[in-house]
């Protein structure tokens, strides 16, 4: 399980440069109450994730209301392909930011900047590959998934615009991940809110006024994300001098790309592996017809907003674990995981209850009157998903922590489990029980993925317990709350 807590500690870089780390100690996750810090760090991520889902939520609502159910289904037909390629950038950006967070936690500013440079080079390569594959393979992939003929043109147009603008998506994901890796989760939130408001206005303008159709929704998102990239660059230029990289540090040895590439590409592939299962499921949903596809699209949009708070804790735990690993604060990692698991479990129950009780009203946002069959199918999906959110919540926390510790094999195995079980539902359940089989695909995938993560966490926890001794090479202030937690069951 490469790269766990048994790593040799980095000698801190005691220089004037290391003091740049103290520019804003509120961004340091290695001192203070673990739960309070994680929650404070997660809240902006939570709001940001919800707003990010509003990109797709707004697109679907405007398309469904202004153009019709078939147009909504066309957007839904692209969902798994978008998740496969664009989703790769989400995972890879999070992975590329882990060495940045670890170097920051260790106080090594030079290594932090060089990790950023490695991430820039790898992100450029990812953007080029996604643009090429998406632009030249969109229609072929939709045909392979047996997209209904009446939806093909709109779906192809939506995908082409999305992938032509993938450079903006890659750039924003990477820059915001780096900013968060330094402990600032609030500023990317502000930029994301600005982009979401801009996207909402542009999608209404492009579809309602300029009549650009379904591709107009994708164009609105691309423009909004490009604005977000400019805002991130402006922040770094004005307020983050420790990320101003001299020309000499842009020249890297090939060996310096190894760890960022391992983490970034592995976490990107983990997302893509999960998406392959979604492709198989998409194929099965396409065979159920336009009404089922529209129901799946609307339910997924509501579901994505609901799980955004849970997903936020995954990102937070990855940064928290990486910083504390760099600072050799092993006990903080263990205690933080225990407390966050308890918190997200309660949150998952509350979010599931909202889906179950109010799902019908939420789905009707996407369609006009007279679509009762579609609304009923979508609500059925939300009931099943909501009842199983607790498995997803624990999965997110454990996966984020394990990734932050530099372990890559176990999260990849968990992703493979998700792929196999989601694909199995598409192959073996949708035929016999129809749309109900679609409803159970994700919960089955979550249960399968959580098994290797739980096993890995207990192995990791045992290692952390062995290493919870005072570190002689640097002064580490033991928090009173942690010192009093010697009998904590974490």
Secondary structure, 3 states (H helix, E strand, C coil): CCCCCCCCCCCCCCCCCHHHHHHHHHHCCCCCCHHHHHHHHHHHHHHHHHHHHHHHHHHHHHHHHHCCHHHHHHHHHCHHHHHHHHHHHHHHHHHHHHHHHHHHHHCCHHHHHHHHHHHHHHHHHHHHHHHHHHHHHHHHHHHHCCCCHHHHHHHHHHHHHHHHCHHHHHHHHHHHHHHHHCCCCHHHHHHHHHHHHHHHHHHHHHHHHCCCCHHHHHHHHHHHHHHHHHHHHHHHHHHCHHHCCCHHHHCCCHHHHHHHHHHHHHHHHHHHHHHHHHHHHHHHHHCCCHHHHHHHHHHHHHHHHHHHHHHHHHHHHHHHHHHHHHCCCHHHHHHHHHHHHHHHHHHHHHHHHHHHHHHHHHHHHHCCCCCHHHHHHHHHHHHHHHHCHHHHHHHHHHHHHHHHCCCCHHHHHHHHHHHHHHHHHHHHHHHHHCHHHHHHHHHHHHHHHHHHHHHHHHHHHHHHHHCCCCCCCCCCCCCHHHHCCCCCCC
